């Protein structure tokens, strides 16, 4: 990339003295800031660090924090790039070129972790996201436990259902806890539905923190982890003659309003009835929907997944268009989606895109089509990017791999189907022009024939 006007002026200065760029000169950073504002218009620059030397005398490495304009959260991401400088009129600094995402390796901030061995100072380790805090909160003393008020949901029929049902039910429980002004007891262990697993079977033992932002949840809601809660509960009952007051609720038909004046330390909703009576979300149906609100603002995607989203977007300099191609089982079901298969054939997609996306643009294809080369025909007109092009971002040398393994007692975590959907969807959302399967590529209805 090259621009012709980004710098601040100098007074009286011999340009021959400036053949070596002084990266700590404030005017260097001014030139970088102006360049970035001109080139990267889809992100908000939050703060810069002082530029440092690059590999050559005319280069500087610069690090900054940013957020994407299409992300509503306050979360910050980091990029560091290498800039090549020259001089314009009156010896002003000018950015001639910048390398790609995370190219300014000299500006990458090291993480400092305490040394675990004897002697020696702190150990410097590169990588990781120091802003993620996945620690499980504790109640502290038994007195703190006894002073609290809790809403505890036993595991119900929602377990191992799809992630949309999980979120709908989880936020019902959290919403009821907020309505009752109680701390919600949550199980961090999830069951991944077979529809998202590589084995085709339900997979238990997944950690909530793989998929959702636990730190943000802790900041916006009063929660306690189920294991910590049960340990404190048993410990209290063992050491005190007077047991903790508990109200057991055996049916979802007991409404939150009926529990609003209950003074028991623990309200324990038990979901022991057959499906669908044992779904958590049934608590929030009917009259309860008028006064219990689901706190959607508390449930964000995991920042680890969003770091991958930012990295993919950054690799394309946040300047790309996107198409979402839904195929899979829907394309096979000609009764409900009679035209979908033909309308998402590569020739048909290319014909449709020609009227919507300029040729030779970066084109991100978000899709559930498993055959990688299926979209090769699009490469004749566009610079095509697929999720699997970036598989190294969750490979065994990635930050994501290392950090999720730590959450999983050192065992590797699979980048599963739901994670793929989450990242695909977020990258698609950041495209400048977005082409949907339904409403753009095909006239079939999203939910099947006659449902438009």
C-alpha positions in Angstrom: 0.0 0.0 0.0 1.2 3.5 -0.8 -0.2 6.9 0.0 1.2 10.3 -1.0 0.2 12.5 1.9 0.5 11.5 5.5 2.9 13.4 7.8 3.6 16.4 9.8 5.9 19.2 8.6 9.4 19.9 9.9 10.9 23.4 10.3 14.4 23.8 8.8 16.0 20.4 8.3 18.4 18.8 5.8 16.7 15.7 4.4 20.1 14.0 4.0 20.1 13.8 7.8 16.9 11.8 7.7 18.0 8.8 5.6 17.8 6.8 8.8 14.3 7.0 10.1 14.1 7.8 13.8 11.2 5.6 14.9 10.8 7.4 18.2 10.3 10.7 16.5 6.6 11.7 17.3 6.2 12.7 13.6 6.6 9.1 12.6 3.6 8.1 14.7 1.6 11.0 13.2 2.3 9.7 9.7 1.2 6.2 10.7 -2.0 7.4 12.3 -2.9 9.4 9.2 -2.1 6.5 6.9 -4.2 4.1 9.0 -7.2 6.4 9.1 -7.1 6.7 5.4 -6.7 3.0 4.6 -8.4 1.1 7.3 -11.8 2.7 7.5 -13.8 -0.1 9.0 -12.0 -0.2 12.4 -11.6 2.3 15.3 -8.1 2.9 16.5 -8.0 3.2 20.3 -4.4 3.6 21.3 -0.9 3.4 19.8 2.4 2.4 21.3 5.7 4.2 20.5 7.1 2.8 17.2 10.2 0.7 17.3 12.9 -0.1 14.7 12.0 -2.5 11.9 14.6 -4.7 10.1 15.9 -1.9 7.8 16.9 1.7 8.4 13.8 3.0 6.7 11.3 0.8 8.6 9.4 1.1 11.8 7.2 -1.5 13.6 4.1 -0.1 15.2 1.5 -1.7 17.5 -2.0 -0.4 18.3 -5.3 -1.5 19.7 -8.5 -1.3 17.9 -12.1 -2.5 17.6 -14.2 -3.2 14.6 -17.0 -0.8 13.9 -19.4 -3.7 13.3 -18.7 -5.2 16.8 -20.9 -3.6 19.5 -18.8 -4.8 22.4 -16.0 -2.7 24.1 -13.5 -5.5 23.5 -10.1 -4.5 22.2 -7.8 -6.3 19.7 -4.2 -5.8 18.8 -2.4 -5.5 15.6 1.3 -4.7 14.9 2.6 -3.9 11.4 5.8 -2.9 9.7 5.9 0.4 7.9 8.3 1.6 5.2 9.0 5.3 5.3 10.3 7.9 2.9 10.3 11.7 2.9 8.1 14.2 1.1 8.3 17.9 0.6 10.0 19.8 3.4 11.5 16.6 4.8 8.1 15.3 6.1 7.8 11.7 6.9 5.7 9.7 4.4 4.5 6.1 4.7 5.3 4.4 1.4 4.1 0.9 2.3 2.9 -1.3 5.1 3.2 -5.0 5.4 0.3 -7.3 6.4 -1.4 -8.2 9.6 1.0 -8.9 12.6 4.0 -8.2 10.4 5.7 -5.7 12.8 7.1 -8.4 15.0 9.5 -6.1 16.8 6.5 -4.2 18.2 4.8 -7.3 19.5 4.5 -7.0 23.3 5.9 -9.9 25.2 3.8 -11.5 28.0 5.6 -11.8 31.3 4.8 -14.7 33.5 6.3 -15.6 36.9 9.0 -18.2 36.8 7.8 -21.5 38.1 11.2 -22.9 39.0 13.8 -22.0 41.6 15.7 -18.8 41.2 15.8 -16.7 38.1 13.6 -13.8 37.2 10.2 -13.7 35.4 9.9 -15.8 32.2 9.1 -13.9 29.1 6.6 -15.8 26.9 5.3 -14.4 23.6 1.7 -14.9 22.7 -1.7 -15.3 24.4 -4.3 -12.7 25.2 -3.6 -11.1 28.6 -7.1 -9.5 28.7 -8.9 -12.8 29.0 -9.8 -13.7 32.6 -11.4 -17.2 32.7 -10.9 -17.7 36.4 -13.9 -19.2 38.3 -15.1 -16.9 41.1 -15.3 -18.2 44.6 -17.7 -17.3 47.4 -14.9 -17.1 49.9 -15.8 -17.7 53.5 -18.7 -19.8 54.7 -20.2 -16.6 56.1 -20.3 -15.2 52.6 -21.9 -18.4 51.3 -24.6 -18.3 54.0 -25.4 -14.6 53.3 -26.1 -15.2 49.7 -29.4 -16.1 47.9 -29.2 -18.6 45.1 -31.2 -20.0 42.2 -30.0 -23.5 41.2 -31.2 -25.3 38.1 -30.6 -29.1 37.9 -29.7 -30.4 34.5 -32.8 -30.9 32.3 -33.8 -32.1 28.9 -32.0 -29.2 27.2 -28.7 -31.0 27.7 -27.2 -32.2 24.4 -29.8 -30.2 22.4 -28.7 -27.6 19.8 -26.7 -24.5 20.9 -29.7 -22.2 20.1 -31.9 -24.1 22.6 -29.1 -24.1 25.1 -28.8 -20.3 24.9 -32.5 -19.8 25.0 -32.8 -21.9 28.1 -29.6 -20.7 29.9 -30.8 -17.1 29.5 -34.2 -18.0 30.9 -32.5 -19.3 34.1 -30.2 -16.3 34.3 -33.1 -13.9 33.7 -35.1 -15.5 36.4 -32.2 -15.2 38.8 -32.0 -11.5 38.0 -35.7 -11.1 38.5 -35.5 -12.8 41.9 -32.3 -10.8 42.8 -30.4 -14.1 43.3 -27.0 -15.5 42.3 -27.4 -18.0 39.4 -25.7 -21.4 39.9 -24.3 -22.4 36.6 -22.7 -25.6 35.2 -19.7 -24.8 33.0 -19.9 -28.2 31.4 -21.8 -28.3 28.2 -22.9 -31.1 25.9 -22.2 -30.5 22.2 -25.1 -31.7 20.0 -24.3 -34.4 17.4 -25.1 -31.9 14.7 -21.9 -30.0 15.5 -19.6 -32.8 16.4 -17.1 -34.6 14.1 -18.1 -38.0 15.4 -21.8 -37.5 14.7 -22.6 -38.2 18.3 -23.4 -35.9 21.3 -20.2 -35.0 23.1 -20.3 -34.2 26.8 -17.7 -32.4 28.9 -17.3 -29.3 26.7 -16.4 -26.1 28.6 -18.7 -23.0 28.4 -15.6 -20.9 28.1 -14.7 -22.5 24.7 -17.8 -20.8 23.2 -18.8 -17.9 25.3 -17.1 -15.0 27.1 -17.0 -16.0 30.8 -15.3 -12.8 31.9 -18.1 -10.7 30.4 -20.7 -12.9 32.0 -19.1 -12.4 35.4 -19.1 -8.7 34.9 -22.8 -8.4 34.0 -24.5 -11.1 36.1 -24.2 -12.6 39.6 -23.1 -16.2 39.1 -21.3 -19.0 40.9 -19.9 -22.1 39.4 -21.9 -25.3 40.3 -18.9 -27.2 41.7 -17.8 -24.4 44.0 -21.4 -23.9 45.1 -22.0 -27.6 45.9 -18.7 -27.8 47.9 -19.6 -24.8 50.0 -23.2 -26.0 50.5 -22.0 -29.5 51.7 -19.2 -27.9 53.9 -21.8 -25.7 55.6 -24.2 -28.5 56.3 -21.4 -30.7 57.7 -20.2 -28.1 60.1 -23.5 -26.6 61.3 -26.5 -28.2 63.0 -28.8 -25.8 61.3 -29.0 -26.7 57.6 -29.2 -24.2 54.8 -32.9 -23.4 54.0 -33.8 -24.9 50.6 -37.0 -24.7 48.6 -37.3 -27.5 46.0 -39.4 -26.7 42.9 -40.4 -29.7 40.9 -42.3 -28.2 38.1 -41.8 -25.2 35.7 -45.4 -24.3 36.3 -44.4 -22.7 39.6 -43.8 -19.2 38.2 -41.0 -16.8 39.1 -43.6 -14.4 40.5 -44.7 -17.1 43.0 -41.1 -17.4 44.1 -40.4 -13.6 44.4 -41.0 -13.4 48.1 -39.4 -16.8 49.1 -36.7 -16.2 51.7 -35.0 -19.6 51.4 -31.2 -19.4 50.8 -31.5 -21.8 47.9 -34.3 -22.1 45.4 -33.7 -25.4 43.6 -35.5 -26.0 40.4 -35.5 -29.7 39.6 -36.3 -30.8 36.1 -37.1 -34.5 36.6 -40.2 -34.8 34.4 -40.2 -36.2 30.9 -39.4 -34.0 27.8 -40.5 -31.4 26.9 -41.7 -30.6 30.4 -38.1 -30.6 31.7 -36.8 -27.9 29.4 -35.4 -24.9 31.3 -37.0 -22.4 28.9 -40.5 -23.5 30.0 -40.0 -21.5 33.1 -40.1 -18.3 31.1 -43.2 -19.1 29.0 -46.7 -17.7 29.5 -47.2 -14.9 32.1 -43.5 -15.1 33.1 -42.4 -13.8 29.7 -44.0 -10.4 30.7 -41.6 -9.8 33.7 -38.6 -12.1 33.1 -36.2 -10.7 30.5 -33.5 -12.8 28.9 -30.2 -10.8 29.4 -28.8 -11.3 25.9 -26.3 -8.5 26.6 -24.5 -10.9 29.1 -23.8 -13.6 26.5 -21.0 -12.8 24.1 -19.0 -15.1 21.9 -15.7 -16.2 23.4 -12.9 -13.7 22.9 -10.7 -16.5 21.8 -13.0 -17.2 18.9 -13.3 -13.5 18.2 -9.5 -13.2 18.1 -9.6 -15.7 15.2 -12.3 -13.6 13.6 -10.2 -10.4 13.9 -7.1 -12.2 12.6 -9.0 -13.5 9.5 -10.5 -10.1 8.8 -7.1 -8.4 9.4 -5.4 -10.8 7.0 -7.7 -9.3 4.4 -7.1 -5.7 5.7 -10.8 -5.5 6.7 -11.5 -4.8 3.1 -13.5 -7.7 1.7 -17.0 -8.8 0.6 -18.7 -12.0 1.7 -21.2 -14.6 0.5 -23.0 -17.1 2.8 -23.7 -20.4 1.0 -26.0 -22.8 2.7 -26.0 -26.3 1.3 -25.8 -29.5 3.3 -29.0 -31.3 4.2 -31.2 -28.4 3.0 -29.8 -28.7 -0.5 -30.6 -32.4 -0.5 -34.2 -31.9 0.5 -35.9 -31.0 -2.8 -39.4 -31.1 -1.2 -38.7 -28.1 1.1 -36.0 -26.4 -0.9 -36.7 -27.3 -4.6 -34.2 -24.7 -6.1 -31.5 -24.4 -3.4 -29.1 -27.0 -4.8 -29.2 -25.5 -8.3 -29.1 -21.9 -7.0 -25.9 -22.6 -5.0 -24.1 -24.4 -7.8 -20.8 -22.6 -8.5 -21.9 -21.4 -12.0 -25.1 -19.9 -10.5 -23.3 -18.3 -7.6 -20.8 -16.7 -10.0 -23.5 -15.3 -12.2 -25.3 -13.8 -9.2 -22.1 -12.3 -7.7 -21.1 -10.6 -10.9 -24.0 -8.2 -10.4 -23.2 -7.6 -6.7 -19.5 -7.8 -6.1 -16.7 -6.1 -8.1 -14.3 -8.5 -9.7 -10.9 -9.3 -8.0 -12.2 -8.2 -4.6 -11.3 -10.3 -1.6 -14.4 -12.6 -1.3 -14.9 -14.6 2.0 -17.2 -17.6 1.5 -19.0 -18.6 4.7 -20.5 -22.1 4.1 -21.4 -25.5 5.4 -20.2 -27.1 2.1 -17.6 -29.6 3.2 -15.8 -29.9 -0.2 -13.0 -27.3 -0.2 -12.6 -27.1 -4.0 -16.3 -26.6 -4.5 -15.8 -22.9 -5.0 -12.8 -23.0 -7.3 -14.8 -21.6 -10.2 -15.2 -18.3 -8.2 -11.4 -17.9 -8.2 -11.6 -16.9 -11.9 -13.2 -13.6 -10.8 -12.4 -13.2 -7.1 -9.7 -13.7 -4.5 -11.6 -16.4 -2.6 -11.0 -17.0 1.1 -12.5 -20.0 3.0 -12.4 -20.7 6.7 -10.1 -23.7 6.2 -7.5 -21.4 4.6 -6.9 -20.2 8.2 -6.8 -23.6 10.0 -3.4 -22.7 11.4 -5.2 -20.2 13.7 -6.6 -23.2 15.7 -3.8 -25.7 14.8 -1.4 -27.2 17.4 0.9 -24.2 17.3 -1.7 -21.5 17.8 -2.6 -19.4 20.8 -6.2 -20.7 20.6 -4.9 -24.3 20.8 -2.6 -23.6 23.8 -5.1 -21.6 25.8 -8.1 -24.0 25.3 -5.8 -26.9 26.2 -5.1 -25.2 29.5 -8.8 -25.0 30.2 -9.0 -28.7 29.4 -6.4 -29.9 31.8 -3.7 -29.9 29.2 -5.7 -32.0 26.6 -6.2 -30.7 23.1 -9.6 -29.2 22.2 -11.2 -29.9 18.9 -12.2 -26.9 16.8 -15.7 -28.2 16.4 -18.7 -27.5 14.2 -20.2 -24.8 16.3 -16.9 -22.9 16.6 -16.7 -23.0 12.8 -20.2 -21.6 12.5 -19.5 -18.9 15.0 -16.3 -17.7 13.3 -17.8 -18.0 9.8 -20.8 -16.0 10.8 -18.8 -13.2 12.4 -16.3 -12.9 9.5 -19.2 -12.8 7.1 -20.9 -10.0 9.1 -17.7 -7.9 8.7 -17.9 -8.0 4.9 -18.6 -4.7 3.1 -21.0 -6.3 0.7 -22.8 -9.3 2.1 -24.7 -11.8 -0.1 -27.0 -14.2 1.7 -28.2 -17.6 0.4 -31.8 -16.8 1.1 -33.1 -13.5 -0.3 -30.0 -13.2 -2.6 -28.9 -16.5 -4.2 -32.2 -18.3 -4.2 -35.9 -17.6 -4.1 -36.5 -20.6 -1.8 -37.8 -19.8 1.7 -35.3 -20.1 4.6 -37.6 -22.4 6.5 -38.8 -24.4 3.6 -41.6 -24.1 0.9 -44.4 -21.6 1.6 -42.8 -20.2 4.8 -41.5 -16.9 3.3 
